[in-house]
């Protein structure tokens, strides 16, 4: 019976892990975090493993700490994503300004070259 239970647990872990596997193999994927809230199953399971056998006060402290860490991590990811989006927009604006500047420079050369020298 013990072997059956361990085998079942092993099969379940292998079957569920690709759904939460990140590209680098560490933790849940970005897609999973996007749709997750603070009461997500994988957060609850992790909290349960972290607090098993602890006193009620220690459980509350650990859960609060882990919740705060998750919020900080989420805020960092959101800020990073916003910075990347802003960087992309900035690069697009710089390319557009560069094209306009080159066009302006070219037209000013044509204008300067059209007059006669020595006048």
C-alpha positions as CSV (number, residue, x, y, z in Angstrom):
1,X,0.0,0.0,0.0
2,X,2.9,2.3,0.8
3,X,4.4,1.8,-2.6
4,X,1.1,2.5,-4.3
5,X,0.8,5.8,-2.4
6,X,4.3,6.9,-3.2
7,X,3.9,5.9,-6.8
8,X,0.6,7.8,-7.1
9,X,2.3,10.9,-5.5
10,X,5.2,10.6,-7.9
11,X,2.9,10.4,-10.9
12,X,0.9,13.4,-9.7
13,X,4.0,15.5,-9.2
14,X,5.3,14.7,-12.6
15,X,1.9,15.4,-14.2
16,X,1.4,18.7,-12.5
17,X,4.9,20.1,-12.7
18,X,4.9,21.1,-16.4
19,X,1.9,23.4,-15.8
20,X,3.9,25.4,-13.3
21,X,7.4,25.0,-14.6
22,X,9.2,28.1,-15.5
23,X,11.6,28.4,-18.5
24,X,14.6,28.3,-16.2
25,X,13.1,25.5,-14.1
26,X,12.8,27.6,-11.0
27,X,9.3,28.1,-9.5
28,X,6.1,28.9,-11.2
29,X,6.0,30.3,-14.7
30,X,5.2,33.9,-15.4
31,X,1.9,32.9,-17.0
32,X,0.9,31.1,-13.8
33,X,1.8,34.2,-11.7
34,X,-0.2,36.5,-14.0
35,X,-3.4,34.6,-13.2
36,X,-2.6,33.8,-9.6
37,X,-3.9,35.6,-6.6
38,X,-2.5,35.5,-3.0
39,X,-4.8,32.5,-2.2
40,X,-3.7,30.4,-5.2
41,X,-3.3,26.7,-4.5
42,X,0.4,26.5,-5.0
43,X,0.9,29.4,-2.5
44,X,-1.4,27.6,0.0
45,X,0.5,24.4,-0.4
46,X,3.9,26.1,0.0
47,X,2.6,27.9,3.1
48,X,1.3,24.6,4.5
49,X,4.6,22.9,4.1
50,X,6.4,25.9,5.7
51,X,4.1,25.9,8.7
52,X,3.5,22.2,9.3
53,X,4.2,21.4,13.0
54,X,4.6,25.1,14.1
55,X,2.7,26.9,16.8
56,X,-0.2,29.2,15.8
57,X,1.7,32.4,16.4
58,X,4.7,31.1,14.4
59,X,2.3,30.0,11.6
60,X,0.7,33.4,11.4
61,X,4.2,35.1,11.4
62,X,5.5,32.8,8.6
63,X,2.4,33.2,6.5
64,X,2.5,37.0,6.8
65,X,6.1,37.1,5.9
66,X,5.6,34.8,2.9
67,X,2.6,36.9,1.8
68,X,4.7,40.1,2.0
69,X,7.5,38.5,0.0
70,X,5.1,37.5,-2.7
71,X,3.7,41.0,-2.9
72,X,7.2,42.5,-3.1
73,X,8.2,40.0,-5.9
74,X,4.9,40.8,-7.8
75,X,5.6,44.5,-7.5
76,X,9.1,44.1,-8.7
77,X,8.0,42.1,-11.7
78,X,5.3,44.6,-12.5
79,X,7.8,47.5,-12.3
80,X,10.3,45.6,-14.5
81,X,7.6,44.9,-17.1
82,X,6.6,48.6,-17.1
83,X,10.2,49.7,-17.5
84,X,10.7,47.3,-20.4
85,X,7.6,48.6,-22.1
86,X,8.8,52.2,-21.5
87,X,12.2,51.3,-22.8
88,X,10.7,49.9,-26.0
89,X,8.6,53.0,-26.5
90,X,11.6,55.2,-25.9
91,X,13.6,53.3,-28.5
92,X,10.8,53.7,-31.0
93,X,10.7,57.4,-30.3
94,X,14.5,57.6,-30.7
95,X,14.4,55.8,-34.0
96,X,11.6,58.1,-35.3
97,X,13.5,61.2,-34.1
98,X,16.7,59.9,-35.7
99,X,14.9,59.4,-39.0
100,X,13.5,62.9,-38.9
101,X,16.8,64.3,-38.0
102,X,18.6,62.6,-40.9
103,X,15.8,63.7,-43.2
104,X,16.2,67.3,-41.9
105,X,20.0,67.1,-42.2
106,X,19.7,65.9,-45.8
107,X,17.3,68.6,-46.8
108,X,19.5,71.3,-45.2
109,X,22.5,70.0,-47.2
110,X,20.4,70.3,-50.4
111,X,19.4,73.8,-49.5
112,X,23.0,74.9,-48.7
113,X,24.3,73.4,-51.9
114,X,21.8,75.1,-54.1
115,X,23.3,78.6,-53.7
116,X,26.4,80.0,-55.5
117,X,29.7,80.4,-53.7
118,X,31.8,83.5,-53.8
119,X,28.9,85.9,-53.8
